[in-house]
């Protein structure tokens, strides 16, 4: 397979894409059996060695809600030598305090574009959740931490159905106005299609949210994650969330299947001549290693093809 994929650039695409790797947090948070902290640390070390420069490490949520990530304080000291940005998710001021005590310099808050998901995920209305984030973002910025705002259900909601573009834009603008440096648009149940992606990005631009502050987070429920990513790249987006081996879903949205696999994304970007800095062979080996520890094969098609484990 040497020399494949063949590089054939397409017009008007970015020269480089930053992959925001979410496998260690979003990917592992749903695992029923607890993954040992040493395995998580080794996973993140391997991801960094494969060339990923942004690796979401963990979440400072209450252990009752996400037991898998209850070891955040034990994990971060094991990552002191990792040469990559290691953002963490924080749900509230208490989570932020725990993160700052560990020396974290990049945090993320997690909002919803729909009322039902906000109620189920945060036990608040959309506006109440924004009010909860306000002091978190303000304190993080005071501490000179980079703040990412996740926005879920941007393209569809399992309880509410289609989500109007203007509704998403309102909450997205509110997160930016709070002081978020970056916004990640989540297709939490994987129902987006390319035209919808372009429409939302255009509307955000028209309302003052620049493409340079936007990342995209697609799920592959209907096999649309790569086509939606390409639509976002055509619009100028240069930050794409992905999960090594295609790990993860969403514990509060049962119809959400795995995230876009990082290997599948890198295969496409390599073929387009778009730089990522990621060594696909090393990344694939890392996902095979992690799949062995989880006791099941990786759902990533690229991992299966390159590791000959169809």
Number of C-alpha atoms within 10 A of each C-alpha: 5 5 6 9 14 12 14 11 14 12 8 10 20 17 13 14 18 18 24 24 27 27 29 23 23 24 22 22 23 19 16 9 10 15 16 12 18 12 13 22 20 15 20 25 20 20 28 20 18 19 18 24 21 19 26 26 25 28 29 23 20 14 13 9 11 15 16 22 26 20 18 20 16 13 19 20 12 16 17 8 8 18 14 18 17 21 26 25 25 23 21 19 17 13 19 26 16 16 24 15 10 14 11 20 18 20 28 27 25 21 25 27 27 24 18 19 23 21 15 12 16 17 13 17 17 20 15 13 20 19 13 17 23 18 15 24 27 16 15 23 18 9 12 11 20 18 25 26 26 23 24 23 29 30 25 21 23 16 11 12 12 14 15 14 18 13 12 23 22 13 20 27 17 15 25 18 12 18 19 25 18 22 25 24 27 24 27 30 27 29 24 25 18 16 12 15 23 17 13 20 25 15 15 21 15 11 14 11 20 15 19 13 16 24 23 25 26 28 30 24 20 12 13 17 27 18 16 25 25 18 20 25 19 16 18 17 23 22 24 23 27 31 32 30 32 27 29 26 27 18 16 12 17 10 15 20 20 25 32 32 31 30 26 22 24 23 15 17 20 20 15 19 18 19 14 19 16 21 15 22 13 15 24 26 18 23 30 21 16 22 16 12 13 15 8 10 18 23 18 23 16 22 28 17 11 15 14 8 11 9
